[in-house]
Amino acid sequence: MTERLASAAARHPGRTVGTWVAAVFVAVALSALFLGDALTGEAEQLNNPESEQAYSLLADRLPPTTDGEFTTDVVLVRSDSVTIDEPAFQQKLDKLVDRLRSTPGVLYVGDEPAAQKERAALIQIGLSDEVAGENVVEALRAEDDEPFDLYVTGEWTVERDFQQVSQDDLKKGELQFGLPVALVVLMLVFGAVVAGLVPLALSLVAIMTALGLVALVGTAFDLSIFTVNMLTGMGLALGIDYSLFVVSRFREERAGGREKLDAIAATGRTASRAVLFSGLAFVVAMFGLLIIPNTIFRSLAAGAILVGITSVLAALTLLPAVLSLLGDRVNALRIPVIGRGAERGTGAEGRLWGAIVRTVMRRPVVSLVLSAGLLVALALPVLEYRTGEAGIRTLPDRFASKQGFNVLESEFAVGTTDTVTVVVDGNVTAPETRSAIERLAKEMRNDRELRQVEADFYPEQRLAVIEALPVGDSRDKGALESVRQLREKEIPGARVLVTGETAESVDYYALTDRWLPILIVFVLGLSFVLLTVAFRSIVIAAKAIVLNLLSVGAAYGVLILVFQEGFGNELFGFQQVDFIEAWVPLFLFAVLFGLSMDYHVFLLSRIRERYLQTGDSDAAVAHGIGSTGRLITGAALIIIAVFGGFAVGDLVMFQQMGFGVAVSLLIDATIIRSVLLPAAMKLLGQWNWYLPKWLDWLPDFHVEGGK
């Protein structure tokens, strides 16, 4: 199929390119119309946790009031020289209230300060969305004058700032760092400017078309604001990788004397087939995230799957058409010194990689034990693994909501408008039940992590509600522990549910802890089946999975060592935190497994191709690794650069994700590929290609391009 697609695209390049140009225009239009409204900073759990049960109970029994009073954010007015009792302070408050009430998107403004101190006052406001948060920030800037300082923080202003830092990280990390570095690596790998630009152009086409599809999906489902970041990073990585494999094989076939169309057909029969199976492996890994009942995971999975599909389709159709149009001009603007050698593609064995592999294969046991031991040692910090969630404390201080949080915490000992809410469902008028509720409220007032505890009884609705504000950020360790303790409380004759932002985080951590082993089993199982079918060997499939587990485990260990333990974090410019972001381990496992399978499928297809030609397993391993070393190293460096772009950003969650991917792929492209893989294949010999006779019925897809 891949050969037929490549040949058809090469025979009709104008028609193929025109179709893709039209697809890009449609995708851009869809993105402009729908993408902005499709993205949200809110996360929703779909497994009905305790926090959601409490929200549903409150919505059913206590419908929202019709007086329009609700609070999402707070504005803080502070002065170093004017006290709250002076007329100037009151005049400032009145003027500010009038300004806020005329600000678009502000639906509620409190008449009186909700709290006040000698030189500070809080005004409660209700906003419609993050756009209203931006409007309030601008309004406060216009009103900010001596001797008063104005601050705002809360639900929508925090979301506005997280969206902004996400966009800033995308611009700084991917456009200013990842793309330029990827381009330099492409030039070095291909030794020609035109050949280096082709993969970059193809990845951009894949990204734009995938964004259009995301916008379309977003009309039916809410997607996370981080979907765009992830889609862009994955699109650059996959698009460039797949193009590397295809363009390199085309140049190799041309260097071997094939005519242009024959070379494209041969490339479609070999490299394109490997790309198809690599893409399948990646999509399978991403489906592991799609089954997790959480909107963030499903958003990230949807973005990654869609850009994976568009990258594969572009590599199988658009790229052959472009190569047909360019022909040997793909080698134009050759780079001196390295250009000639690079044109041979993967046909010639690199001296450096060939020497390394042959040295390893002469001492396979020592090489295997030492390299595996090193990776196990790097993985040991996993024993200290702790999950958490990036709260407002991780935002850079330049953002308005972070500044407001800091002042609110210092002045009023609370940092957000998030509440801890205890919902008691039952006959709350019964003496024993009411007494237990009042005791619980008293315990909460004595809790150092909670402030402003209020208890309300609703006898007709058979409900009681206790609300409190957590000290500091609602995701701080103390607030989380208080919620966990509250959930252990029991009240006679009633059901107790705890909800609020902090409780949502507790439920979120429980979900990620529960689904991580399920994800691992799901991805490993499907990957084993796919690799067994692709290479007709259960040994190859099992070995690839074990090697990937070693690289992922080592990456987890280094991640924990740097971010949790603070070992070398300042060297990289990272924040030290007490946890690994809860979604990162699951996402890293799926992504790393998918990306590393790219290299394994491509490398093993070359090894199997040589093995079927010669029947010599050792020679096939040495040739396969030696001839693909330059290419796979370049591909790994490109992905490291792309995800390293995330690591240079300000969001700690993206720092962890980018650093984790970079470390794992560095390990995979060096220790795994050049030491562990050849050592293991040397020791196994002909057993590498073992397939039980009862599995002979499996179809032979000839990933190596034999047919």
C-alpha positions, 0 to 999 in steps of 0.5 A: 500500500505504501509503495502504491501511495508513493508511486501515485503521488510521484506520478501526479505531484501537482495534484497531490500538492494542490490537495494538501494546499487546499487542506491547509487553507481549510484547516486555517479557516477552521482554526480561525473560526473555532479553535479559540472557543474550543480551548479551556483552562478547566479540567474535568474528571469523568469518573464521578469522584467525590468532589463531583458528587458534592457539586451535583448534590449542591446543584440539585438541592441548593439552586443558585440564587437569583440576586446575581451575587457570586465571587470568582476573583478579588481585587485588593487595594493597599496603601503604605500611607493612607489608612482605611478610615481616611476619606481618601481611601474610601474615595478610592474604593468608591471610584474603583467600584464604579470602574469595575462595574463598567468593565466588560465581563464583570457581572458582580461587584461587592458593595462593601469590602469583604475584608479589611485591615488598617491599610488594605481592603478586599473587593469581591468580583464575579467575572464571566471568563478569562477575557473579563479577567484581562479587562479587569487587569487593564482597568486596574492598571488605569486606576493604579496611582500613588499612594495606592497599589491595586491587585487582582487574583482569583479563578479567571485571572489565574486562568488568563495568566496560565493561558498567557504563559502557555503562549509565551512558552510556545513562542519562546520554546518552540519558535525561538529555540526548538525550530532553529535548533532542529533546522541546524541539526537537519542541515548537518544530517542531510548536508544540504539546505534544501534537504534540510528544509523539506522535513521542516516544511512537511512538519508545519503542514502536518501541524496546521492541518491537525490544528484544523482537526482539533478545532473541529473536534473542539466544537463537540468537546472542550479541549485543554489550552495545553493541547496546542502546545503539545500538538505543536511539539509532537508535530515538529518531532514526528513530522521531521522524524518521518521526513528524515527516514523517507528523504534519507532513503530516497537519496540512498536509492538515487545514489545507488543508481535508481531512476527518480520514480523507481527510487520513490517507489523503493522508498515507499516500499521500505522507509514509508512502510517503517513510517506507517508502523512507527505511526501506528505504534505512536497512535497506540501509545496515545490511545492509552491516554485517551482511555483515562477519564480526564479531559486534560489527558483526552485533550493531549491524546486527541492532539497527539493522535491527530498530528500523528495521523497528519504527519504519517499521511503527509510522509506517505503522500505529500513527501513523495510528491515533493521529492518528485518535483525536486528530484536531485535538486533536493541536494541543492545548496550542499554544505561543504565537507559533510554534504557528499557523505550525507547524500549516501543516506543510510546506504553506507555504514558510518565508521564511528557507529560501526566501531562502537557496535563491533566493540560492544558485540565483542564483549556483549555480557560486560556491555549488557551488565554495565549499561543495564546496571547504569540505567537501573541505578538512574531509575532508583529515585523513582522510589521517592516518587510523589505527585502534585499539581502546579498551583499559582505559586509556580507562576512567574512573579510578572503576572498580575494574578501571582502578584495579587496572590502574594499580597493577599497571602501576606495581608489576609493569610489566604491566597485564592478564592478557592474554598474547601466545602464540606457537604453533609447530606441527611437529617441535619436537624437531628440533635446528634447529627447537628452536634457532630456538624458543629464539632466538625466546624469547630475542628476546622476553625482550629485547623491552621491550614483553614480560615474563615470557616462558616457553617450553614444549615438547610433543614428543608433541603436536608443539607448542611454546608461548611465552607472555609478558605485554605491558607495560601494556595489551594494546592499547597501540601497543608490544604491537601492534607486537611481535605484528606483528613476531612474525608475521613470524618463521619457524622451519624445519620448523614453522608459527608462529601468534601469538594472544592478546588483542593478536593478536586486535586485530591481526586485528580491525584487518586485518578492518576495513581490508579490509571498509571499501571493500567496505562502501562499494561495497555500500552505494553500489551498493544505494543507487543502485539504490533511489534510481533506482527511487524517483525514476526518475532516475539523476541524482538517485540519483548526485547524492544519493550524491555529496553524502552522500559529501562530508558523510561525508568531512567528518565523518571529517576533523573526527573525526580532527582532534578525537580524533587530533590533539587540535584542540578536544577539550578544548572538547568534553570528549573524550579525545585518543587516537592512533586512531579506534576500528576499528569507528567508520568502518564504522559511521559510513558505514553509519549516516550514509548511512542517516540522511541518505537520510531527508532526501534521500528526504523532500526529493526527494519534495516536490521531485518532487511539485511538479515533476510539478505545475508542470513547472518544476524551479527552482521545484520545488527552491525550494519543496521546500527552502523548505517542508521547511526547518523540518521537516528542520532539526528532524529533524536537530537531534533526531538530533544531540541523540540521538547527542550524548548518546553523545558526552557519555558516558565511553566514547571509542568512543561519543564518537567515534561520537556526535560523528561522527554529529552533525557529519555531520548538521549538515553535511547539514542545512545546507551540503548541503541549503541550498547544494550541493543547490539549486546542483547542481539549478539547474545540471542543470535538466531533466537532474535527472529524466533516466532512460535509455529502456532503463530505462523498464521500471522500476516507478514507485512514485510516492514523491512520492504522485502515485498 
